[in-house]
């Protein structure tokens, strides 16, 4: 997705909790897209306490036209056999971070009457299975669709897409 945005002339901001992997990815990306301005930030989005600070850091250089929430992970197996701390981090990342960042950036987009938000959900969001992973992925879809009914008098939109190449993507929802 970054390649598409870079080709279209967008500047990019990448956020990762792994500084060395982030640097390697940025170096590789800049090799192919040396004219694209790319800011890499190391933040752990599973820590809900940093989300407002991350928003402030990202927006200090100007408004964001397109927010892509693509971070997330899943866990499998019976709840009582999974590590609770890891499950809580997963739910914070998959639900709280998506919700909070969407809400922060959406407020700016609505006030300036432009912007797009793309929330990437895993296919497990629509699988019908019952687990914390599925429930947290499904919350991404729910947050997008609930935004569709909040306000329709501006040009900001949200979209929920599946991480499998978006074949089953939902339409843009005006909000």
DACOR-V189697 format. One record per residue. N is the residue number from 0. RES is the residue in one small letter. OMEGA is omega in radians with two decimals (none if undefined). Layout:
N	RES	OMEGA
N	RES	OMEGA
//
This chain:
0	x	3.11
1	x	3.13
2	x	3.12
3	x	3.13
4	x	3.12
5	x	3.11
6	x	3.13
7	x	3.06
8	x	3.11
9	x	2.88
10	x	-3.05
11	x	2.97
12	x	3.08
13	x	3.09
14	x	3.12
15	x	3.06
16	x	-3.12
17	x	-3.04
18	x	-3.09
19	x	3.10
20	x	3.11
21	x	-3.14
22	x	3.11
23	x	-3.13
24	x	3.12
25	x	3.13
26	x	3.13
27	x	-3.13
28	x	-3.13
29	x	3.08
30	x	-3.13
31	x	-3.07
32	x	-3.03
33	x	3.12
34	x	-3.11
35	x	3.04
36	x	-3.07
37	x	3.09
38	x	3.09
39	x	-3.13
40	x	3.13
41	x	3.10
42	x	3.05
43	x	-3.08
44	x	3.05
45	x	3.03
46	x	-3.05
47	x	-3.09
48	x	-3.06
49	x	-2.98
50	x	3.12
51	x	3.09
52	x	3.09
53	x	3.10
54	x	3.14
55	x	-3.14
56	x	-3.10
57	x	-3.04
58	x	3.13
59	x	3.13
60	x	-3.13
61	x	-3.08
62	x	3.06
63	x	-3.13
64	x	3.14
65	x	3.03
66	x	3.05
67	x	3.05
68	x	-3.08
69	x	-3.13
70	x	3.07
71	x	3.03
72	x	-3.14
73	x	3.08
74	x	-3.11
75	x	3.10
76	x	-3.14
77	x	-3.09
78	x	-3.06
79	x	3.08
80	x	3.09
81	x	3.09
82	x	-3.06
83	x	-3.14
84	x	3.12
85	x	3.09
86	x	3.12
87	x	3.07
88	x	3.13
89	x	-3.11
90	x	3.07
91	x	3.13
92	x	-3.02
93	x	-3.09
94	x	-3.04
95	x	-3.12
96	x	3.12
97	x	-3.13
98	x	-3.04
99	x	3.14
100	x	3.08
101	x	-3.11
102	x	-3.13
103	x	-3.11
104	x	3.14
105	x	3.12
106	x	3.09
107	x	-3.08
108	x	3.13
109	x	-3.10
110	x	3.10
111	x	3.07
112	x	3.04
113	x	3.09
114	x	-3.13
115	x	3.05
116	x	3.08
117	x	3.09
118	x	-3.13
119	x	3.10
120	x	3.10
121	x	3.08
122	x	-3.13
123	x	3.11
124	x	-3.10
125	x	-3.03
126	x	-3.13
127	x	3.10
128	x	-3.13
129	x	3.08
130	x	3.11
131	x	3.13
132	x	-3.12
133	x	-3.13
134	x	-3.13
135	x	3.08
136	x	3.12
137	x	3.13
138	x	3.10
139	x	3.08
140	x	-3.09
141	x	-3.13
142	x	3.10
143	x	-3.08
144	x	3.10
145	x	3.08
146	x	-3.12
147	x	-3.06
148	x	-3.06
149	x	-3.08
150	x	-3.09
151	x	-3.05
152	x	3.13
153	x	-3.01
154	x	3.13
155	x	3.14
156	x	3.02
157	x	3.09
158	x	3.03
159	x	-3.12
160	x	3.10
161	x	-3.09
162	x	-3.11
163	x	-3.12
164	x	2.98
165	x	3.11
166	x	-3.11
167	x	-3.06
168	x	3.06
169	x	-3.13
170	x	3.00
171	x	3.07
172	x	3.01
173	x	-3.12
174	x	none
//
